[in-house]
């Protein structure tokens, strides 16, 4: 059984274990090992419980994205305030990894493929819209202030792949 705040344990199987897991994931950094553990998880349920589970997944995903985006913006503003442009690219790479961890549901084969595809598409769309607006703002700021370092950083940032081929892991039969 997975215990909140402890090392990675057994994959969640019951509804209560999943709720504990969701509480942990909302506030904690999750790593590749944790994602791998989740891919081995399951949930034995009826349709009503499955529907409730999907509602919890959507809420968790929104919470995770919100927390990680707020931290990213706070750190980005700090770097820009002190003109630490070199670390801006590293921050975007870190944010990309955080977003990829939010796609934990991709390999949860007990969930319907259509639901996982819908979630992926939603995360991808929202993240891309956020990044487009942010990069447009940063580009404008770089031009207005003649900040060539920021312009160079933006070139590198635009090359970061936040998403691999859409729904790639969901193409399995």
N, C-alpha and C positions, 0 to 999 in steps of 0.2 A: 504494500500500500504506500502511495506517495504521501509524504508528510511535508506540509508547508514549512519552508525555511531549513530543510535538511538536504542532504545530498540526494542526488537522483536515485529514486527507488524504483519499484515495480510500476509498470504502466497502469494508469487508472482503468478500472473496469466497471465500477458501479457509479451510479448517478452522484452519490455523495463524494466519492473519490474525485470525480470530475469537478465538482463544485470547489473542493479544496485546491485542486490543480489550477482552476481558473483564478482563484484568489491569489495564488502564488504568482501566476503568470502576469497578472495585471500590473503589479508593482515591481517585480523582479526582472533582472536581466536574464534572459534565457539563452542558452548556447546551443551549438550544434548537437551536442550529446543529449541535451534535453529534447530537442526536436526529434532525434532518432528514437528516444524512448517513447515519445508520443505516437510515433508511427506504428508502434507495436501495441498501442492501446486499443480498447474495444468498449462497447457499451451494449449490454443486453437490455433491450427495452421494447415497449409497445409503441404504437404510433404516437400516442399522446406524450409519452416521455421523450420520444425522439423529436417531436415538435418543440417541446420546452428546451431540450438540449440545443437545438439549432438557434433558438432565441438567445440562449446564454452565449453561444459561440459568437454571434453577431455583436452582442453587447461587449463581450471580452475584446473582440477585435477592435471595435471602436475605441474602447478605453485604452488598449495597448497603443494604438496609433496616436491617440490624443496625448498620452503621457510622453511617448517618445518624440513626438513633434514639438511639444512644449520645451522639452529639455534641449532638443536640437536648436530651436530658435533662440533660447536663452544663451546657449554656448556660442552660437553664430554671432549674436549681437555683441557679446563680450569680445570675441576675436576682432570683429570689425571696429569696435570702439577703441581698442588698443592698436589697431592697424596690423594685426598679426595675420597677414594674408597667407603666409606659408601653411599655417595650420587649418585654414579654411578648407582646403582640398581634403585633408585627412578627416576633418569633421564630416564632410559629405560622404566619404567612403564609410565611415563609422555608421552614419545614418542609413546608408544603403544596406549595410549588414543588419541593422535593427529592423528595417522594413522586411528584409528577407526572413527574419525570425518571426515576424508577424504572419507569415504565410505557412505557419506550422500545420495548418489543416490540410494542406495539399496531399499529404501522404496518409491521411487517416481514412483508410479504405472502407471502414464501416459506415462512413457517411455517404450519402448519395452523391454521385459524380456531378449531377446537375447543380446541387447546392454548392459544392466545392468550386465549380467553375464560376458560378455567380459571385461567390465571395472573392475569388481571385480577380475577376474582372472589376469588381467594385473597388478593391484595394488599389489595383493598378490605375484605374481612372482617377480616383481621388488623389493618389500620390503624384501622378503626372500633372494634374491640374495645379496642385500645390507647388510643385517644382517649377512649372512653367511661369507661374506668377512670381515666384521668388527669384528665379533667374532673370526675368525681365526687369524686376526692381533692381537687382544687383548690377545688371548691365547698364541701366540708366544711371545708377549711382557712380559706376566706374567712369562713364563718359562725362558726367557733370563735374566730377572731381579730378579728371585726368589721371585716374589711378590705374597705371599700366600693370601693376602687380595684380590687381583684382581682375583686370581683363584677361591676363594670362591664366589666372586661377580658374576663371569661368570657362576658358577653353578646355582645361583639364576636367573640370566638373561635368561638362556636357558629355564627356566621353565615358563617364561612369554608367555602368549598366545596372539600373535598379531592378529590372525584371529581365529574366531570360525569356525564351520563346513562350508566349502566353499559353498557360494551361499545359505546359510540356509534361509535367508529371501526372497530369490527369488523362493523358491519351492512352494509358494502359487499358486493356480490355476488362 
